[in-house]
Amino acid sequence: MTAAQAQALQQLLLVGFRVEQMGRRVIRVQRGNDYRLVLQDGGLKRAMGARR
């Protein structure tokens, strides 16, 4: 995990997200039906295919 990734993850955890899957390059976090990917550079992407 890079420093930028750790900082972005910490901010998401503070607003109620939880870690669902931690891979080598991306971390997938979830809050309700909202899934996001934390990239290595600290950027965020909305994950496709949220469960209904």
mmCIF file of the N, C-alpha and C atoms, coordinates in Angstrom:
data_MODEL
# 
_entry.id   MODEL 
# 
loop_
_atom_site.group_PDB 
_atom_site.id 
_atom_site.type_symbol 
_atom_site.label_atom_id 
_atom_site.label_alt_id 
_atom_site.label_comp_id 
_atom_site.label_asym_id 
_atom_site.label_entity_id 
_atom_site.label_seq_id 
_atom_site.pdbx_PDB_ins_code 
_atom_site.Cartn_x 
_atom_site.Cartn_y 
_atom_site.Cartn_z 
_atom_site.occupancy 
_atom_site.B_iso_or_equiv 
_atom_site.pdbx_formal_charge 
_atom_site.auth_seq_id 
_atom_site.auth_comp_id 
_atom_site.auth_asym_id 
_atom_site.auth_atom_id 
_atom_site.pdbx_PDB_model_num 
ATOM 1   N N  . MET A 1 1  ? 0.847   -1.169 0.000   1.00 0.00 ? 1  MET A N  1 
ATOM 2   C CA . MET A 1 1  ? 0.000   0.000  0.000   1.00 0.00 ? 1  MET A CA 1 
ATOM 3   C C  . MET A 1 1  ? 0.897   1.237  0.000   1.00 0.00 ? 1  MET A C  1 
ATOM 4   N N  . THR A 1 2  ? 0.579   2.171  -0.885  1.00 0.00 ? 2  THR A N  1 
ATOM 5   C CA . THR A 1 2  ? 1.360   3.399  -0.957  1.00 0.00 ? 2  THR A CA 1 
ATOM 6   C C  . THR A 1 2  ? 0.862   4.397  0.085   1.00 0.00 ? 2  THR A C  1 
ATOM 7   N N  . ALA A 1 3  ? 1.643   5.438  0.321   1.00 0.00 ? 3  ALA A N  1 
ATOM 8   C CA . ALA A 1 3  ? 1.258   6.462  1.298   1.00 0.00 ? 3  ALA A CA 1 
ATOM 9   C C  . ALA A 1 3  ? -0.004  7.196  0.852   1.00 0.00 ? 3  ALA A C  1 
ATOM 10  N N  . ALA A 1 4  ? -0.108  7.501  -0.435  1.00 0.00 ? 4  ALA A N  1 
ATOM 11  C CA . ALA A 1 4  ? -1.295  8.187  -0.954  1.00 0.00 ? 4  ALA A CA 1 
ATOM 12  C C  . ALA A 1 4  ? -2.534  7.309  -0.812  1.00 0.00 ? 4  ALA A C  1 
ATOM 13  N N  . GLN A 1 5  ? -2.355  6.020  -1.045  1.00 0.00 ? 5  GLN A N  1 
ATOM 14  C CA . GLN A 1 5  ? -3.459  5.070  -0.917  1.00 0.00 ? 5  GLN A CA 1 
ATOM 15  C C  . GLN A 1 5  ? -3.909  4.974  0.542   1.00 0.00 ? 5  GLN A C  1 
ATOM 16  N N  . ALA A 1 6  ? -2.971  4.946  1.460   1.00 0.00 ? 6  ALA A N  1 
ATOM 17  C CA . ALA A 1 6  ? -3.299  4.859  2.884   1.00 0.00 ? 6  ALA A CA 1 
ATOM 18  C C  . ALA A 1 6  ? -4.047  6.096  3.352   1.00 0.00 ? 6  ALA A C  1 
ATOM 19  N N  . GLN A 1 7  ? -3.652  7.262  2.856   1.00 0.00 ? 7  GLN A N  1 
ATOM 20  C CA . GLN A 1 7  ? -4.314  8.505  3.246   1.00 0.00 ? 7  GLN A CA 1 
ATOM 21  C C  . GLN A 1 7  ? -5.751  8.544  2.722   1.00 0.00 ? 7  GLN A C  1 
ATOM 22  N N  . ALA A 1 8  ? -5.953  8.166  1.471   1.00 0.00 ? 8  ALA A N  1 
ATOM 23  C CA . ALA A 1 8  ? -7.300  8.138  0.892   1.00 0.00 ? 8  ALA A CA 1 
ATOM 24  C C  . ALA A 1 8  ? -8.175  7.113  1.609   1.00 0.00 ? 8  ALA A C  1 
ATOM 25  N N  . LEU A 1 9  ? -7.608  5.966  1.944   1.00 0.00 ? 9  LEU A N  1 
ATOM 26  C CA . LEU A 1 9  ? -8.354  4.927  2.651   1.00 0.00 ? 9  LEU A CA 1 
ATOM 27  C C  . LEU A 1 9  ? -8.770  5.405  4.037   1.00 0.00 ? 9  LEU A C  1 
ATOM 28  N N  . GLN A 1 10 ? -7.886  6.088  4.726   1.00 0.00 ? 10 GLN A N  1 
ATOM 29  C CA . GLN A 1 10 ? -8.198  6.604  6.064   1.00 0.00 ? 10 GLN A CA 1 
ATOM 30  C C  . GLN A 1 10 ? -9.373  7.580  6.011   1.00 0.00 ? 10 GLN A C  1 
ATOM 31  N N  . GLN A 1 11 ? -9.401  8.444  5.005   1.00 0.00 ? 11 GLN A N  1 
ATOM 32  C CA . GLN A 1 11 ? -10.502 9.399  4.861   1.00 0.00 ? 11 GLN A CA 1 
ATOM 33  C C  . GLN A 1 11 ? -11.822 8.683  4.594   1.00 0.00 ? 11 GLN A C  1 
ATOM 34  N N  . LEU A 1 12 ? -11.790 7.633  3.776   1.00 0.00 ? 12 LEU A N  1 
ATOM 35  C CA . LEU A 1 12 ? -13.012 6.881  3.498   1.00 0.00 ? 12 LEU A CA 1 
ATOM 36  C C  . LEU A 1 12 ? -13.504 6.135  4.730   1.00 0.00 ? 12 LEU A C  1 
ATOM 37  N N  . LEU A 1 13 ? -12.586 5.592  5.516   1.00 0.00 ? 13 LEU A N  1 
ATOM 38  C CA . LEU A 1 13 ? -12.982 4.871  6.727   1.00 0.00 ? 13 LEU A CA 1 
ATOM 39  C C  . LEU A 1 13 ? -13.642 5.811  7.729   1.00 0.00 ? 13 LEU A C  1 
ATOM 40  N N  . LEU A 1 14 ? -13.210 7.063  7.761   1.00 0.00 ? 14 LEU A N  1 
ATOM 41  C CA . LEU A 1 14 ? -13.792 8.035  8.687   1.00 0.00 ? 14 LEU A CA 1 
ATOM 42  C C  . LEU A 1 14 ? -15.233 8.387  8.341   1.00 0.00 ? 14 LEU A C  1 
ATOM 43  N N  . VAL A 1 15 ? -15.612 8.280  7.077   1.00 0.00 ? 15 VAL A N  1 
ATOM 44  C CA . VAL A 1 15 ? -16.980 8.618  6.681   1.00 0.00 ? 15 VAL A CA 1 
ATOM 45  C C  . VAL A 1 15 ? -17.876 7.390  6.563   1.00 0.00 ? 15 VAL A C  1 
ATOM 46  N N  . GLY A 1 16 ? -17.408 6.237  7.027   1.00 0.00 ? 16 GLY A N  1 
ATOM 47  C CA . GLY A 1 16 ? -18.288 5.082  7.133   1.00 0.00 ? 16 GLY A CA 1 
ATOM 48  C C  . GLY A 1 16 ? -18.064 3.948  6.151   1.00 0.00 ? 16 GLY A C  1 
ATOM 49  N N  . PHE A 1 17 ? -17.061 4.027  5.311   1.00 0.00 ? 17 PHE A N  1 
ATOM 50  C CA . PHE A 1 17 ? -16.771 2.923  4.401   1.00 0.00 ? 17 PHE A CA 1 
ATOM 51  C C  . PHE A 1 17 ? -16.040 1.823  5.161   1.00 0.00 ? 17 PHE A C  1 
ATOM 52  N N  . ARG A 1 18 ? -16.137 0.598  4.650   1.00 0.00 ? 18 ARG A N  1 
ATOM 53  C CA . ARG A 1 18 ? -15.374 -0.505 5.225   1.00 0.00 ? 18 ARG A CA 1 
ATOM 54  C C  . ARG A 1 18 ? -14.631 -1.215 4.104   1.00 0.00 ? 18 ARG A C  1 
ATOM 55  N N  . VAL A 1 19 ? -13.490 -1.789 4.431   1.00 0.00 ? 19 VAL A N  1 
ATOM 56  C CA . VAL A 1 19 ? -12.673 -2.476 3.430   1.00 0.00 ? 19 VAL A CA 1 
ATOM 57  C C  . VAL A 1 19 ? -13.324 -3.807 3.102   1.00 0.00 ? 19 VAL A C  1 
ATOM 58  N N  . GLU A 1 20 ? -13.592 -4.031 1.826   1.00 0.00 ? 20 GLU A N  1 
ATOM 59  C CA . GLU A 1 20 ? -14.179 -5.293 1.399   1.00 0.00 ? 20 GLU A CA 1 
ATOM 60  C C  . GLU A 1 20 ? -13.115 -6.222 0.825   1.00 0.00 ? 20 GLU A C  1 
ATOM 61  N N  . GLN A 1 21 ? -12.175 -5.660 0.078   1.00 0.00 ? 21 GLN A N  1 
ATOM 62  C CA . GLN A 1 21 ? -11.144 -6.479 -0.553  1.00 0.00 ? 21 GLN A CA 1 
ATOM 63  C C  . GLN A 1 21 ? -9.887  -5.639 -0.708  1.00 0.00 ? 21 GLN A C  1 
ATOM 64  N N  . MET A 1 22 ? -8.751  -6.196 -0.319  1.00 0.00 ? 22 MET A N  1 
ATOM 65  C CA . MET A 1 22 ? -7.489  -5.485 -0.443  1.00 0.00 ? 22 MET A CA 1 
ATOM 66  C C  . MET A 1 22 ? -6.578  -6.282 -1.369  1.00 0.00 ? 22 MET A C  1 
ATOM 67  N N  . GLY A 1 23 ? -6.313  -5.729 -2.522  1.00 0.00 ? 23 GLY A N  1 
ATOM 68  C CA . GLY A 1 23 ? -5.444  -6.380 -3.497  1.00 0.00 ? 23 GLY A CA 1 
ATOM 69  C C  . GLY A 1 23 ? -4.079  -5.716 -3.523  1.00 0.00 ? 23 GLY A C  1 
ATOM 70  N N  . ARG A 1 24 ? -3.268  -6.141 -4.479  1.00 0.00 ? 24 ARG A N  1 
ATOM 71  C CA . ARG A 1 24 ? -1.929  -5.570 -4.604  1.00 0.00 ? 24 ARG A CA 1 
ATOM 72  C C  . ARG A 1 24 ? -1.952  -4.136 -5.097  1.00 0.00 ? 24 ARG A C  1 
ATOM 73  N N  . ARG A 1 25 ? -2.851  -3.854 -6.037  1.00 0.00 ? 25 ARG A N  1 
ATOM 74  C CA . ARG A 1 25 ? -2.870  -2.530 -6.665  1.00 0.00 ? 25 ARG A CA 1 
ATOM 75  C C  . ARG A 1 25 ? -4.059  -1.674 -6.271  1.00 0.00 ? 25 ARG A C  1 
ATOM 76  N N  . VAL A 1 26 ? -5.181  -2.276 -5.955  1.00 0.00 ? 26 VAL A N  1 
ATOM 77  C CA . VAL A 1 26 ? -6.372  -1.506 -5.589  1.00 0.00 ? 26 VAL A CA 1 
ATOM 78  C C  . VAL A 1 26 ? -6.976  -2.051 -4.302  1.00 0.00 ? 26 VAL A C  1 
ATOM 79  N N  . ILE A 1 27 ? -7.694  -1.185 -3.617  1.00 0.00 ? 27 ILE A N  1 
ATOM 80  C CA . ILE A 1 27 ? -8.437  -1.568 -2.418  1.00 0.00 ? 27 ILE A CA 1 
ATOM 81  C C  . ILE A 1 27 ? -9.901  -1.268 -2.707  1.00 0.00 ? 27 ILE A C  1 
ATOM 82  N N  . ARG A 1 28 ? -10.777 -2.227 -2.477  1.00 0.00 ? 28 ARG A N  1 
ATOM 83  C CA . ARG A 1 28 ? -12.205 -2.042 -2.715  1.00 0.00 ? 28 ARG A CA 1 
ATOM 84  C C  . ARG A 1 28 ? -12.879 -1.787 -1.376  1.00 0.00 ? 28 ARG A C  1 
ATOM 85  N N  . VAL A 1 29 ? -13.608 -0.669 -1.288  1.00 0.00 ? 29 VAL A N  1 
ATOM 86  C CA . VAL A 1 29 ? -14.311 -0.313 -0.057  1.00 0.00 ? 29 VAL A CA 1 
ATOM 87  C C  . VAL A 1 29 ? -15.802 -0.217 -0.350  1.00 0.00 ? 29 VAL A C  1 
ATOM 88  N N  . GLN A 1 30 ? -16.607 -0.389 0.686   1.00 0.00 ? 30 GLN A N  1 
ATOM 89  C CA . GLN A 1 30 ? -18.051 -0.445 0.521   1.00 0.00 ? 30 GLN A CA 1 
ATOM 90  C C  . GLN A 1 30 ? -18.738 0.332  1.631   1.00 0.00 ? 30 GLN A C  1 
ATOM 91  N N  . ARG A 1 31 ? -19.829 1.020  1.260   1.00 0.00 ? 31 ARG A N  1 
ATOM 92  C CA . ARG A 1 31 ? -20.747 1.627  2.229   1.00 0.00 ? 31 ARG A CA 1 
ATOM 93  C C  . ARG A 1 31 ? -22.136 1.484  1.643   1.00 0.00 ? 31 ARG A C  1 
ATOM 94  N N  . GLY A 1 32 ? -22.916 0.586  2.195   1.00 0.00 ? 32 GLY A N  1 
ATOM 95  C CA . GLY A 1 32 ? -24.235 0.305  1.642   1.00 0.00 ? 32 GLY A CA 1 
ATOM 96  C C  . GLY A 1 32 ? -24.106 -0.317 0.267   1.00 0.00 ? 32 GLY A C  1 
ATOM 97  N N  . ASN A 1 33 ? -24.670 0.344  -0.742  1.00 0.00 ? 33 ASN A N  1 
ATOM 98  C CA . ASN A 1 33 ? -24.583 -0.151 -2.114  1.00 0.00 ? 33 ASN A CA 1 
ATOM 99  C C  . ASN A 1 33 ? -23.560 0.640  -2.927  1.00 0.00 ? 33 ASN A C  1 
ATOM 100 N N  . ASP A 1 34 ? -22.707 1.398  -2.261  1.00 0.00 ? 34 ASP A N  1 
ATOM 101 C CA . ASP A 1 34 ? -21.702 2.244  -2.911  1.00 0.00 ? 34 ASP A CA 1 
ATOM 102 C C  . ASP A 1 34 ? -20.336 1.579  -2.782  1.00 0.00 ? 34 ASP A C  1 
ATOM 103 N N  . TYR A 1 35 ? -19.779 1.177  -3.905  1.00 0.00 ? 35 TYR A N  1 
ATOM 104 C CA . TYR A 1 35 ? -18.464 0.538  -3.925  1.00 0.00 ? 35 TYR A CA 1 
ATOM 105 C C  . TYR A 1 35 ? -17.474 1.478  -4.587  1.00 0.00 ? 35 TYR A C  1 
ATOM 106 N N  . ARG A 1 36 ? -16.299 1.624  -4.011  1.00 0.00 ? 36 ARG A N  1 
ATOM 107 C CA . ARG A 1 36 ? -15.260 2.465  -4.602  1.00 0.00 ? 36 ARG A CA 1 
ATOM 108 C C  . ARG A 1 36 ? -13.930 1.740  -4.585  1.00 0.00 ? 36 ARG A C  1 
ATOM 109 N N  . LEU A 1 37 ? -13.095 2.084  -5.560  1.00 0.00 ? 37 LEU A N  1 
ATOM 110 C CA . LEU A 1 37 ? -11.753 1.532  -5.656  1.00 0.00 ? 37 LEU A CA 1 
ATOM 111 C C  . LEU A 1 37 ? -10.760 2.627  -5.297  1.00 0.00 ? 37 LEU A C  1 
ATOM 112 N N  . VAL A 1 38 ? -9.811  2.322  -4.410  1.00 0.00 ? 38 VAL A N  1 
ATOM 113 C CA . VAL A 1 38 ? -8.741  3.249  -4.067  1.00 0.00 ? 38 VAL A CA 1 
ATOM 114 C C  . VAL A 1 38 ? -7.520  2.813  -4.867  1.00 0.00 ? 38 VAL A C  1 
ATOM 115 N N  . LEU A 1 39 ? -7.078  3.663  -5.789  1.00 0.00 ? 39 LEU A N  1 
ATOM 116 C CA . LEU A 1 39 ? -5.957  3.347  -6.668  1.00 0.00 ? 39 LEU A CA 1 
ATOM 117 C C  . LEU A 1 39 ? -4.629  3.637  -5.980  1.00 0.00 ? 39 LEU A C  1 
ATOM 118 N N  . GLN A 1 40 ? -3.530  3.206  -6.587  1.00 0.00 ? 40 GLN A N  1 
ATOM 119 C CA . GLN A 1 40 ? -2.207  3.378  -5.988  1.00 0.00 ? 40 GLN A CA 1 
ATOM 120 C C  . GLN A 1 40 ? -1.816  4.835  -5.823  1.00 0.00 ? 40 GLN A C  1 
ATOM 121 N N  . ASP A 1 41 ? -2.294  5.708  -6.709  1.00 0.00 ? 41 ASP A N  1 
ATOM 122 C CA . ASP A 1 41 ? -1.941  7.123  -6.611  1.00 0.00 ? 41 ASP A CA 1 
ATOM 123 C C  . ASP A 1 41 ? -2.862  7.884  -5.660  1.00 0.00 ? 41 ASP A C  1 
ATOM 124 N N  . GLY A 1 42 ? -3.766  7.192  -4.971  1.00 0.00 ? 42 GLY A N  1 
ATOM 125 C CA . GLY A 1 42 ? -4.678  7.816  -4.028  1.00 0.00 ? 42 GLY A CA 1 
ATOM 126 C C  . GLY A 1 42 ? -5.994  8.234  -4.655  1.00 0.00 ? 42 GLY A C  1 
ATOM 127 N N  . GLY A 1 43 ? -6.131  8.042  -5.951  1.00 0.00 ? 43 GLY A N  1 
ATOM 128 C CA . GLY A 1 43 ? -7.365  8.397  -6.645  1.00 0.00 ? 43 GLY A CA 1 
ATOM 129 C C  . GLY A 1 43 ? -8.476  7.405  -6.344  1.00 0.00 ? 43 GLY A C  1 
ATOM 130 N N  . LEU A 1 44 ? -9.706  7.848  -6.564  1.00 0.00 ? 44 LEU A N  1 
ATOM 131 C CA . LEU A 1 44 ? -10.878 7.008  -6.313  1.00 0.00 ? 44 LEU A CA 1 
ATOM 132 C C  . LEU A 1 44 ? -11.629 6.781  -7.608  1.00 0.00 ? 44 LEU A C  1 
ATOM 133 N N  . LYS A 1 45 ? -12.214 5.598  -7.734  1.00 0.00 ? 45 LYS A N  1 
ATOM 134 C CA . LYS A 1 45 ? -13.080 5.266  -8.859  1.00 0.00 ? 45 LYS A CA 1 
ATOM 135 C C  . LYS A 1 45 ? -14.297 4.568  -8.306  1.00 0.00 ? 45 LYS A C  1 
ATOM 136 N N  . ARG A 1 46 ? -15.437 4.839  -8.908  1.00 0.00 ? 46 ARG A N  1 
ATOM 137 C CA . ARG A 1 46 ? -16.633 4.089  -8.554  1.00 0.00 ? 46 ARG A CA 1 
ATOM 138 C C  . ARG A 1 46 ? -16.537 2.715  -9.185  1.00 0.00 ? 46 ARG A C  1 
ATOM 139 N N  . ALA A 1 47 ? -16.789 1.691  -8.423  1.00 0.00 ? 47 ALA A N  1 
ATOM 140 C CA . ALA A 1 47 ? -16.716 0.316  -8.932  1.00 0.00 ? 47 ALA A CA 1 
ATOM 141 C C  . ALA A 1 47 ? -17.986 -0.008 -9.714  1.00 0.00 ? 47 ALA A C  1 
ATOM 142 N N  . MET A 1 48 ? -17.828 -0.747 -10.780 1.00 0.00 ? 48 MET A N  1 
ATOM 143 C CA . MET A 1 48 ? -18.967 -1.143 -11.607 1.00 0.00 ? 48 MET A CA 1 
ATOM 144 C C  . MET A 1 48 ? -19.643 -2.376 -10.998 1.00 0.00 ? 48 MET A C  1 
ATOM 145 N N  . GLY A 1 49 ? -20.935 -2.504 -11.233 1.00 0.00 ? 49 GLY A N  1 
ATOM 146 C CA . GLY A 1 49 ? -21.656 -3.712 -10.842 1.00 0.00 ? 49 GLY A CA 1 
ATOM 147 C C  . GLY A 1 49 ? -21.991 -3.802 -9.372  1.00 0.00 ? 49 GLY A C  1 
ATOM 148 N N  . ALA A 1 50 ? -22.492 -2.737 -8.786  1.00 0.00 ? 50 ALA A N  1 
ATOM 149 C CA . ALA A 1 50 ? -22.888 -2.790 -7.381  1.00 0.00 ? 50 ALA A CA 1 
ATOM 150 C C  . ALA A 1 50 ? -24.051 -3.762 -7.217  1.00 0.00 ? 50 ALA A C  1 
ATOM 151 N N  . ARG A 1 51 ? -24.046 -4.482 -6.139  1.00 0.00 ? 51 ARG A N  1 
ATOM 152 C CA . ARG A 1 51 ? -25.111 -5.458 -5.878  1.00 0.00 ? 51 ARG A CA 1 
ATOM 153 C C  . ARG A 1 51 ? -26.416 -4.744 -5.582  1.00 0.00 ? 51 ARG A C  1 
ATOM 154 N N  . ARG A 1 52 ? -27.518 -5.394 -5.938  1.00 0.00 ? 52 ARG A N  1 
ATOM 155 C CA . ARG A 1 52 ? -28.837 -4.806 -5.667  1.00 0.00 ? 52 ARG A CA 1 
ATOM 156 C C  . ARG A 1 52 ? -29.561 -5.604 -4.632  1.00 0.00 ? 52 ARG A C  1 
# 
